[in-house]
Amino acid sequence: MVTTAASSSQRVILQNISWQTFESILAEMGEHRATRLAYDQGILEIMTPLMPHEHNNRLLEHLVFALAEELNLNLKSTGSVTCKRQDLLRGVEPDSSFYIQNEPVMRQKQNLDLTQDPPPDLVIEVDYTSSSIDRMPIYQALGIPEVWRYNEPVMQIYQLRENVYVGCDVSPTFANLPLTTEIPRFLEESLNIGEISMIRSFRGWVRQQIDN
């Protein structure tokens, strides 16, 4: 077992963990918890996010909702839902996840089974520290179409193309808006003008982009 600590998260790494043990840990922990798990072929990471991590994660969620509303897109927010496939021996709980393109398919669903259901269309990872498990290969194996990674103050967008993640300056989900440059600017602005004022300003920017 390896334990690491940082100002924004605490992590525990367990080696040689079977899939059955991973499933048992998920069941024992239950759904109402702060910890997030990642499992990659025998290696298990248990991460407990702290305030800086959660603060930016929640702000990014608000911006996704603002984007969807301004662009007249429906979405289903699935938070840190456990995305797992036993046949791949991989599982992960993102910081945030959303169904957008597949929202109509998942609207009435209460449980996620990736052997039958599509994976979330968009996931968000807030990286304040280097994770001991690289989650991108897990997302790739699960077929997540779009991943946002925010490592203050850098925002990256990755799109899955022919089973390979390609970095993008724009979001293919949200009208190809230049979010990698603008979202960090708005997040920084929130420290000066407050979150509600920042979100209002962000909505105005989105409308301006649509009009142009």
Wavefront OBJ file of the C-alpha trace (Angstrom):
o trace
v 0.000 0.000 0.000
v 1.203 3.503 -0.876
v -0.301 6.623 0.672
v 0.169 10.108 -0.756
v -1.141 13.464 0.396
v -1.435 16.851 -1.276
v -3.109 20.152 -0.571
v -6.121 19.285 -2.714
v -6.489 15.520 -2.352
v -5.405 12.478 -0.400
v -4.691 9.208 -2.174
v -4.197 5.582 -1.223
v -2.783 3.096 -3.760
v -3.398 -0.629 -3.361
v -1.569 -3.211 -5.481
v -2.652 -6.697 -6.596
v -6.366 -6.104 -6.008
v -8.712 -8.567 -7.696
v -11.826 -7.445 -9.551
v -13.948 -9.178 -6.924
v -12.199 -7.194 -4.169
v -12.738 -3.973 -6.123
v -16.444 -4.762 -6.411
v -16.593 -5.578 -2.682
v -14.942 -2.261 -1.783
v -17.454 -0.397 -3.958
v -20.321 -2.198 -2.257
v -18.935 -1.594 1.240
v -18.325 2.115 0.601
v -21.768 2.662 -0.899
v -22.851 5.551 -3.099
v -22.966 8.387 -0.568
v -19.278 9.117 -0.045
v -16.647 11.685 -0.890
v -13.994 9.231 -2.084
v -13.473 8.371 -5.753
v -11.976 5.150 -7.033
v -9.981 4.156 -10.095
v -9.108 0.559 -10.931
v -6.686 -0.497 -13.640
v -5.919 -4.199 -14.005
v -5.120 -4.912 -10.370
v -4.124 -1.444 -9.160
v -6.667 0.464 -7.078
v -6.497 4.161 -6.252
v -8.753 5.656 -3.574
v -8.806 9.464 -3.713
v -10.420 11.876 -1.282
v -10.720 15.359 -2.840
v -10.311 18.441 -0.681
v -11.728 21.947 -1.075
v -9.567 23.378 -3.932
v -10.314 20.326 -6.077
v -14.041 20.333 -5.367
v -14.333 24.103 -5.802
v -13.120 24.065 -9.398
v -14.984 20.851 -10.171
v -18.285 22.428 -9.123
v -17.543 25.587 -11.102
v -16.822 23.515 -14.207
v -20.120 21.690 -13.723
v -21.938 25.041 -13.590
v -20.240 26.107 -16.822
v -21.295 22.883 -18.553
v -24.898 23.543 -17.524
v -24.619 27.129 -18.778
v -23.223 25.940 -22.110
v -25.980 23.359 -22.552
v -28.679 25.874 -21.704
v -27.368 28.609 -24.000
v -26.854 26.144 -26.866
v -30.284 24.562 -26.286
v -28.836 21.128 -25.526
v -30.345 18.680 -23.099
v -28.127 16.791 -20.684
v -28.190 14.286 -17.873
v -25.669 14.905 -15.109
v -24.268 11.654 -13.701
v -21.639 13.088 -11.364
v -19.024 10.584 -10.183
v -20.960 7.543 -11.382
v -18.863 4.362 -11.377
v -17.921 3.477 -14.953
v -16.618 -0.086 -15.036
v -16.207 -3.128 -17.255
v -15.154 -6.454 -15.775
v -14.067 -7.788 -19.171
v -11.538 -4.920 -19.367
v -10.587 -5.074 -15.660
v -10.982 -1.318 -15.546
v -13.184 1.058 -13.611
v -13.177 4.751 -12.767
v -15.225 7.409 -11.018
v -14.724 10.775 -12.770
v -14.999 14.078 -10.966
v -18.059 14.859 -13.108
v -19.790 13.172 -16.029
v -22.606 14.007 -18.414
v -24.784 12.437 -21.067
v -25.472 14.934 -23.837
v -25.587 13.254 -27.252
v -26.928 10.092 -25.574
v -29.157 11.915 -23.096
v -32.406 10.615 -24.685
v -31.142 7.027 -24.364
v -30.147 7.448 -20.700
v -32.880 9.818 -19.486
v -34.942 7.158 -17.685
v -32.022 4.982 -16.598
v -31.368 4.565 -12.873
v -28.306 2.313 -13.152
v -25.332 2.218 -15.507
v -24.249 -1.030 -17.184
v -21.500 -0.362 -19.711
v -21.947 -3.787 -21.258
v -25.297 -2.489 -22.534
v -25.356 1.294 -22.078
v -23.216 3.926 -23.806
v -20.530 5.550 -21.633
v -20.948 9.201 -20.575
v -20.416 11.609 -23.461
v -18.267 13.977 -21.401
v -16.203 13.548 -18.244
v -14.264 16.117 -16.247
v -11.034 15.486 -14.365
v -9.617 18.143 -12.070
v -5.900 17.373 -11.650
v -4.130 19.145 -8.840
v -1.671 16.335 -8.280
v -0.281 13.619 -10.500
v -2.459 10.573 -10.013
v -0.685 7.279 -9.518
v -3.118 5.792 -12.037
v -3.293 7.419 -15.449
v -7.041 7.615 -15.999
v -6.859 8.432 -19.711
v -6.204 4.794 -20.785
v -9.178 3.765 -18.639
v -11.419 6.336 -20.315
v -10.062 5.254 -23.694
v -10.823 1.593 -23.009
v -14.349 2.489 -21.844
v -14.923 4.598 -24.973
v -15.537 8.005 -23.358
v -15.867 10.393 -26.356
v -14.661 13.616 -24.669
v -12.526 14.333 -21.603
v -11.822 17.708 -20.017
v -8.758 17.924 -17.791
v -8.257 21.010 -15.681
v -4.921 21.473 -13.935
v -5.035 25.051 -12.720
v -4.571 27.182 -14.740
v -4.425 24.856 -17.773
v -7.522 23.428 -19.451
v -7.216 20.568 -21.947
v -9.895 18.937 -24.089
v -9.419 15.464 -25.538
v -11.632 13.870 -28.171
v -11.597 10.130 -28.873
v -10.876 9.564 -32.552
v -10.330 6.047 -33.872
v -9.673 4.857 -30.309
v -6.982 7.488 -29.684
v -7.362 10.701 -27.673
v -6.505 13.815 -29.642
v -6.024 17.189 -27.961
v -8.392 19.931 -29.172
v -8.504 23.692 -28.676
v -12.292 23.616 -28.990
v -15.085 21.423 -27.666
v -16.753 19.241 -30.320
v -19.769 18.906 -28.027
v -20.314 22.626 -27.521
v -20.343 24.237 -30.963
v -16.546 24.159 -31.285
v -16.195 27.008 -28.786
v -12.592 27.849 -27.737
v -13.052 26.653 -24.175
v -9.430 25.721 -23.429
v -8.445 29.390 -23.404
v -11.649 30.925 -22.068
v -12.653 28.650 -19.187
v -9.408 29.228 -17.206
v -9.917 32.961 -17.673
v -13.449 32.801 -16.289
v -12.439 30.584 -13.370
v -9.739 33.066 -12.431
v -12.224 35.912 -12.824
v -14.534 34.247 -10.279
v -11.942 34.956 -7.572
v -12.378 38.670 -8.200
v -16.083 39.070 -8.965
v -17.623 35.964 -7.336
v -19.090 32.809 -8.801
v -22.569 34.047 -9.766
v -21.201 37.138 -11.505
v -18.650 34.976 -13.308
v -21.311 32.553 -14.550
v -23.424 35.477 -15.739
v -20.396 36.866 -17.585
v -19.669 33.440 -19.083
v -23.231 33.187 -20.385
v -22.828 36.552 -22.039
v -19.629 35.402 -23.716
v -21.333 32.230 -25.001
v -24.209 34.266 -26.451
v -21.746 36.579 -28.149
v -19.965 33.594 -29.723
v -23.283 32.212 -30.953
v -24.262 35.561 -32.469
v -20.925 35.820 -34.242
l 1 2 3 4 5 6 7 8 9 10 11 12 13 14 15 16 17 18 19 20 21 22 23 24 25 26 27 28 29 30 31 32 33 34 35 36 37 38 39 40 41 42 43 44 45 46 47 48 49 50 51 52 53 54 55 56 57 58 59 60 61 62 63 64 65 66 67 68 69 70 71 72 73 74 75 76 77 78 79 80 81 82 83 84 85 86 87 88 89 90 91 92 93 94 95 96 97 98 99 100 101 102 103 104 105 106 107 108 109 110 111 112 113 114 115 116 117 118 119 120 121 122 123 124 125 126 127 128 129 130 131 132 133 134 135 136 137 138 139 140 141 142 143 144 145 146 147 148 149 150 151 152 153 154 155 156 157 158 159 160 161 162 163 164 165 166 167 168 169 170 171 172 173 174 175 176 177 178 179 180 181 182 183 184 185 186 187 188 189 190 191 192 193 194 195 196 197 198 199 200 201 202 203 204 205 206 207 208 209 210 211 212
